[in-house]
Amino acid sequence: MPFSIDTTTKRGVLWLVLTGRLDVDEMKAFVTAHNRAIDSFRGSDYRVFCDIRALAPLSPEATTEFERAKSYSAAAPNFRGSAVLAGSSLVGLQHQRTSISSGVMSTELISDDEARCWEHLANVHRVAG
């Protein structure tokens, strides 16, 4: 599986790992699982930790799907912020572009430093409104 979604390892954290080159069908499956995971928080506050260090650049179609996932999260009133662990500057820039257009960038940190990502998540708190 080119992705994993974990809602139980860290309380209140949606932990995502995406690896390899996801095609559009794999990304659609990710979006469905991602949105279900958000719904599983049942209104409780959550933050997103997204590890894309091993993710290859996405096709335009897969990128559009990924943006749909981010938009779903941005629309959730219980979403508090996100941190993205990126290894490649190209993938990081692609991710940043979709984070801006989907509305999550204002509370997101994109970094290659895992400790910095977790520190950001410990302190970020978007207020829905």
Contacts in CASP RR format, 6 or more apart in sequence:
PFRMAT RR
TARGET T0000
AUTHOR 0000-0000-0000
METHOD contacts of the structure
MODEL  1
MPFSIDTTTKRGVLWLVLTGRLDVDEMKAFVTAHNRAIDSFRGSDYRVFC
DIRALAPLSPEATTEFERAKSYSAAAPNFRGSAVLAGSSLVGLQHQRTSI
SSGVMSTELISDDEARCWEHLANVHRVAG
2 18 0 8 1.000
2 19 0 8 1.000
2 20 0 8 1.000
2 21 0 8 1.000
2 22 0 8 1.000
2 26 0 8 1.000
2 30 0 8 1.000
3 16 0 8 1.000
3 17 0 8 1.000
3 18 0 8 1.000
3 19 0 8 1.000
3 22 0 8 1.000
3 26 0 8 1.000
3 29 0 8 1.000
3 30 0 8 1.000
3 33 0 8 1.000
4 15 0 8 1.000
4 16 0 8 1.000
4 17 0 8 1.000
5 14 0 8 1.000
5 15 0 8 1.000
5 16 0 8 1.000
5 30 0 8 1.000
5 33 0 8 1.000
5 34 0 8 1.000
5 37 0 8 1.000
6 14 0 8 1.000
6 15 0 8 1.000
6 16 0 8 1.000
7 13 0 8 1.000
7 14 0 8 1.000
7 15 0 8 1.000
7 37 0 8 1.000
7 40 0 8 1.000
7 41 0 8 1.000
7 46 0 8 1.000
9 15 0 8 1.000
10 49 0 8 1.000
12 41 0 8 1.000
12 44 0 8 1.000
12 45 0 8 1.000
12 46 0 8 1.000
12 47 0 8 1.000
13 46 0 8 1.000
13 47 0 8 1.000
13 48 0 8 1.000
13 49 0 8 1.000
13 121 0 8 1.000
14 34 0 8 1.000
14 37 0 8 1.000
14 38 0 8 1.000
14 41 0 8 1.000
14 46 0 8 1.000
14 47 0 8 1.000
14 48 0 8 1.000
14 49 0 8 1.000
14 73 0 8 1.000
15 49 0 8 1.000
15 51 0 8 1.000
16 34 0 8 1.000
16 48 0 8 1.000
16 49 0 8 1.000
16 50 0 8 1.000
16 51 0 8 1.000
17 50 0 8 1.000
17 51 0 8 1.000
17 54 0 8 1.000
18 30 0 8 1.000
18 50 0 8 1.000
18 51 0 8 1.000
18 52 0 8 1.000
18 54 0 8 1.000
18 55 0 8 1.000
19 54 0 8 1.000
19 55 0 8 1.000
20 54 0 8 1.000
20 55 0 8 1.000
20 56 0 8 1.000
21 56 0 8 1.000
21 57 0 8 1.000
21 58 0 8 1.000
22 30 0 8 1.000
22 55 0 8 1.000
22 56 0 8 1.000
22 58 0 8 1.000
22 62 0 8 1.000
23 59 0 8 1.000
23 62 0 8 1.000
24 59 0 8 1.000
24 61 0 8 1.000
24 62 0 8 1.000
24 65 0 8 1.000
26 62 0 8 1.000
27 58 0 8 1.000
27 61 0 8 1.000
27 62 0 8 1.000
27 65 0 8 1.000
27 66 0 8 1.000
28 65 0 8 1.000
30 65 0 8 1.000
30 66 0 8 1.000
30 69 0 8 1.000
31 65 0 8 1.000
31 66 0 8 1.000
31 68 0 8 1.000
31 69 0 8 1.000
31 72 0 8 1.000
34 69 0 8 1.000
34 72 0 8 1.000
34 73 0 8 1.000
35 69 0 8 1.000
35 72 0 8 1.000
38 46 0 8 1.000
38 72 0 8 1.000
38 73 0 8 1.000
38 76 0 8 1.000
38 79 0 8 1.000
41 78 0 8 1.000
43 76 0 8 1.000
43 77 0 8 1.000
43 78 0 8 1.000
44 78 0 8 1.000
45 78 0 8 1.000
45 80 0 8 1.000
46 76 0 8 1.000
46 78 0 8 1.000
46 79 0 8 1.000
46 80 0 8 1.000
47 79 0 8 1.000
47 80 0 8 1.000
47 81 0 8 1.000
47 82 0 8 1.000
47 83 0 8 1.000
47 121 0 8 1.000
47 124 0 8 1.000
48 73 0 8 1.000
48 79 0 8 1.000
48 81 0 8 1.000
48 82 0 8 1.000
48 83 0 8 1.000
49 82 0 8 1.000
49 83 0 8 1.000
49 85 0 8 1.000
49 117 0 8 1.000
49 118 0 8 1.000
49 121 0 8 1.000
50 82 0 8 1.000
50 83 0 8 1.000
50 84 0 8 1.000
50 85 0 8 1.000
50 95 0 8 1.000
51 84 0 8 1.000
51 85 0 8 1.000
52 84 0 8 1.000
52 85 0 8 1.000
52 86 0 8 1.000
52 87 0 8 1.000
52 91 0 8 1.000
52 92 0 8 1.000
52 95 0 8 1.000
53 85 0 8 1.000
53 86 0 8 1.000
53 87 0 8 1.000
53 88 0 8 1.000
53 112 0 8 1.000
55 88 0 8 1.000
55 91 0 8 1.000
56 91 0 8 1.000
57 88 0 8 1.000
57 90 0 8 1.000
57 91 0 8 1.000
57 94 0 8 1.000
58 66 0 8 1.000
58 94 0 8 1.000
63 94 0 8 1.000
63 98 0 8 1.000
66 95 0 8 1.000
66 98 0 8 1.000
67 98 0 8 1.000
67 101 0 8 1.000
67 102 0 8 1.000
68 102 0 8 1.000
70 98 0 8 1.000
70 99 0 8 1.000
70 102 0 8 1.000
70 103 0 8 1.000
70 104 0 8 1.000
71 102 0 8 1.000
71 103 0 8 1.000
73 79 0 8 1.000
73 82 0 8 1.000
73 102 0 8 1.000
73 104 0 8 1.000
74 102 0 8 1.000
74 103 0 8 1.000
74 104 0 8 1.000
76 128 0 8 1.000
77 128 0 8 1.000
77 129 0 8 1.000
78 128 0 8 1.000
79 104 0 8 1.000
79 126 0 8 1.000
79 128 0 8 1.000
80 107 0 8 1.000
80 124 0 8 1.000
80 125 0 8 1.000
80 126 0 8 1.000
81 104 0 8 1.000
81 107 0 8 1.000
81 108 0 8 1.000
81 121 0 8 1.000
81 124 0 8 1.000
81 125 0 8 1.000
81 126 0 8 1.000
82 99 0 8 1.000
82 104 0 8 1.000
82 107 0 8 1.000
82 108 0 8 1.000
82 109 0 8 1.000
82 121 0 8 1.000
82 124 0 8 1.000
83 108 0 8 1.000
83 109 0 8 1.000
83 110 0 8 1.000
83 111 0 8 1.000
83 117 0 8 1.000
83 118 0 8 1.000
83 120 0 8 1.000
83 121 0 8 1.000
83 124 0 8 1.000
84 92 0 8 1.000
84 95 0 8 1.000
84 99 0 8 1.000
84 108 0 8 1.000
84 109 0 8 1.000
84 110 0 8 1.000
84 111 0 8 1.000
84 117 0 8 1.000
85 111 0 8 1.000
85 112 0 8 1.000
85 114 0 8 1.000
85 117 0 8 1.000
86 92 0 8 1.000
86 95 0 8 1.000
86 110 0 8 1.000
86 111 0 8 1.000
86 112 0 8 1.000
87 112 0 8 1.000
92 110 0 8 1.000
95 110 0 8 1.000
96 105 0 8 1.000
96 110 0 8 1.000
99 105 0 8 1.000
99 108 0 8 1.000
99 110 0 8 1.000
106 126 0 8 1.000
107 124 0 8 1.000
107 126 0 8 1.000
109 116 0 8 1.000
109 117 0 8 1.000
109 120 0 8 1.000
109 124 0 8 1.000
111 117 0 8 1.000
111 120 0 8 1.000
END
